[in-house]
């Protein structure tokens, strides 16, 4: 089995990671959203090593990370709309889908004619991207289907023996993956919500729609141009149900089911916790942004309890809450109860 080193992301470790990337290997590194599992986006075999380490289906496209927008030359066709959004949100948690060139291997884009690109807003990620001087394909650094990693320890849990190096840059600030917006059509369309909301995008470019599949499973034959759309994602080992409504209605519904189920735990908004009495209840934060920051960490903590059922309080899927509700819905296989 390969030895996996997890080291603080100092200058020496970053240069070591850059050398590994230049040699066609895979390394994990922090971004402001979640930890990424990176390899040279232009090296067919290196990209295949990402899929192998994650056990990721080959029809799930990857996001290409760059340190500066000049690196997009030769990779994709940059539109005026893309430039406006780069000016507003790069570096940051916004991924743009643009038409690719032949330079980008089909394996990186899952055979699609478009490529997803972003410039992360994290000092370690930017230092690594600059040091290796390569565009880096990097999905989240977890086993496929598991909750995304927001700390180096989560990466080590999933990737030990699968990759040579993890750069430990501390906890991720945002906690859910970047917004993915499709710019290949006439109107920008959010395929995966994140910290940059559809309203944020519309303020810059005038309009923005949201794909219907954001809050429902893909239908048979429906394409998946963005990561996080088709396959089971973000899921804990336990079954999960999400409840949406007022604190009082949600607490009553969750408590009733909790009392009828052995091995259940509760994830709830901070302000609602007193409503659950002495039942096993954990905080998911006081706001959707806090919920996004905490969600994947909490789902991994729930796995450690050995619970069989997670009863989670969600939010209305709009505004800041759309991103966290998209992840909760997929983690729960869209088992959502409105009360």
C-alpha positions, 0 to 999 in steps of 0.5 A: 500500500502507498504511504500517504503523508499529511503535512503542514502546508509550509513552503517546503511542502508546497514545493514537494506537492508541486513536484509531485503534480509535475511528475503526474501524481495526485495530491490533496490540498485545501481550498476555501470551499473543500479540500481538492484532489489534484492532478495535471488537468492536461495529463490523461493518465494523471487525471485517470489516477484521480478517478481511481483514487476516488473510485469516481464514475468516469462520466462525472466531469472535473473542475480545472483550477488555475492561479491566474486567468491568463492560464485559460488561454488555450484551455477554453473560449472565454466570453464577455460574461465570463470576464465580468464574473471573473472581475467580480468573484475571482479568486473565489468560490465560482466555477464557470462552464465554458467551451473547451479546446482540444488541449483539454483531454476528454477524460477531464471533462467526461467527454463533454464539449465544455470545461469547468474552470475556477481560481480558488481563494486560498493561499495554499491553493494559489501557492501550489498552483503557481509553484507547479505552473499547471492547470490542476483538475481537482474534485473534492478529496473524498471517496466518491459518494462520501461527505466532502472533506473540510479538514485534512483529517477527513482527507486522510480518512478517505485517501490513506494509501491511495495518494502520496501527499496531503497538504494540511491548510486547516479547516475550509472557510466556506464548507461546500463546493463552489457554485457552478454556472453554465455560460455556454448558453444565452443565459447563465444557469447555475448547475450547482449552487454554492457561496456565490448565489444566483442573485449575486451572478444576476447582479453582475450580468443582468440575469441568471437561472437555476437548473431544475435538477438542483433540487431533484434527481436527474431524469433518465437520459438527462445530461450532467454537465457539472460535478455533483449532479448525477451520482449519489453525493455527500452521503453519510453511512446512515439513512438521512431525512430532511425536515423543512418548516417552522422550528416548532413543526419540525421539532414535533415531527422529528421528535415523533420519529426519533422516539419511534426509532432506535439509533437516531440522531438529530441535526438542527438549527442552533435556536431549535435545539432546546425544543428536542429536550434530552434527545441526541441533537447536534447543532447545524448552525444558526444560519444557512451559511453556518449550516454550509460550513458545518454540514460535511463535518457533522455528517462525518461526526454522525458516522462516528456515532454509529447512528442508523438514522439522521433526522436533519432540519433544513431551510427553504431552498432559496437565497443563501440556503440553496447551496446547503439544501442542495447538499442536504437533499442529495445526502438524503437521496431527496428524502425531504419532508415539509411540515 
